[in-house]
């Protein structure tokens, strides 16, 4: 599972091939997994752009982790 927290929302992917979803973050910083939601493509343009930016980087993190775990990254 991969997630990034930004502005009170956890942007989540179960693996690098999964559909992302969100969850709210509690005041103590823990993630409220019971509040999971799908992203609504009808959100206003600014929110859509912001979410897309965060999710792009989350996907990159997931892919880099997969690459590392599959020994596709070499160190000298």
C-alpha positions as CSV (number, residue, x, y, z in Angstrom):
1,X,0.0,0.0,0.0
2,X,1.2,3.5,-0.9
3,X,-0.2,6.7,0.4
4,X,0.7,10.4,0.5
5,X,-1.0,12.8,2.9
6,X,-1.7,16.3,1.7
7,X,-4.1,18.9,3.0
8,X,-6.0,16.5,5.3
9,X,-6.5,13.8,2.7
10,X,-4.6,10.6,2.3
11,X,-4.2,9.7,-1.4
12,X,-4.0,5.9,-1.5
13,X,-3.0,3.1,-4.0
14,X,-3.1,-0.5,-2.9
15,X,-0.4,-1.3,-5.4
16,X,1.2,0.3,-8.5
17,X,-1.6,-1.1,-10.8
18,X,-4.6,-0.2,-8.6
19,X,-7.1,2.6,-8.9
20,X,-6.3,5.4,-6.4
21,X,-8.8,6.4,-3.7
22,X,-8.8,8.8,-0.8
23,X,-9.4,8.8,2.9
24,X,-9.7,11.6,5.4
25,X,-7.0,12.2,8.0
26,X,-7.9,12.6,11.7
27,X,-6.8,15.5,13.8
28,X,-4.1,13.3,15.4
29,X,-2.6,12.5,12.0
30,X,-4.0,9.0,11.8
31,X,-5.9,7.9,8.7
32,X,-9.6,7.3,9.0
33,X,-9.7,4.1,6.9
34,X,-13.5,3.9,7.4
35,X,-13.9,7.2,5.5
36,X,-12.4,5.9,2.2
37,X,-13.8,7.5,-1.0
38,X,-13.4,7.4,-4.7
39,X,-12.3,10.6,-6.4
40,X,-15.1,12.3,-8.2
41,X,-14.1,13.3,-11.8
42,X,-16.8,16.1,-11.6
43,X,-14.9,18.0,-8.9
44,X,-14.0,21.6,-9.8
45,X,-11.0,22.1,-12.1
46,X,-8.6,23.4,-9.5
47,X,-9.3,20.4,-7.2
48,X,-9.0,18.0,-10.1
49,X,-5.7,19.5,-11.2
50,X,-4.4,19.3,-7.6
51,X,-5.5,15.7,-7.1
52,X,-4.1,14.7,-10.5
53,X,-0.7,16.2,-9.5
54,X,-0.6,14.4,-6.2
55,X,-1.7,11.1,-7.7
56,X,0.9,11.4,-10.5
57,X,3.7,11.5,-7.9
58,X,2.1,8.7,-5.8
59,X,2.1,6.5,-8.9
60,X,5.8,7.4,-9.5
61,X,6.6,6.4,-5.9
62,X,4.8,3.1,-6.3
63,X,6.6,2.3,-9.6
64,X,10.0,3.2,-8.2
65,X,9.3,1.0,-5.2
66,X,8.3,-1.9,-7.5
67,X,11.5,-1.3,-9.5
68,X,13.6,-1.4,-6.4
69,X,11.9,-4.5,-4.9
70,X,12.2,-6.4,-8.3
71,X,16.0,-5.7,-8.3
72,X,15.7,-3.5,-11.4
73,X,17.8,-0.8,-9.7
74,X,21.5,-1.4,-9.5
75,X,24.0,0.3,-7.2
76,X,27.6,0.8,-7.9
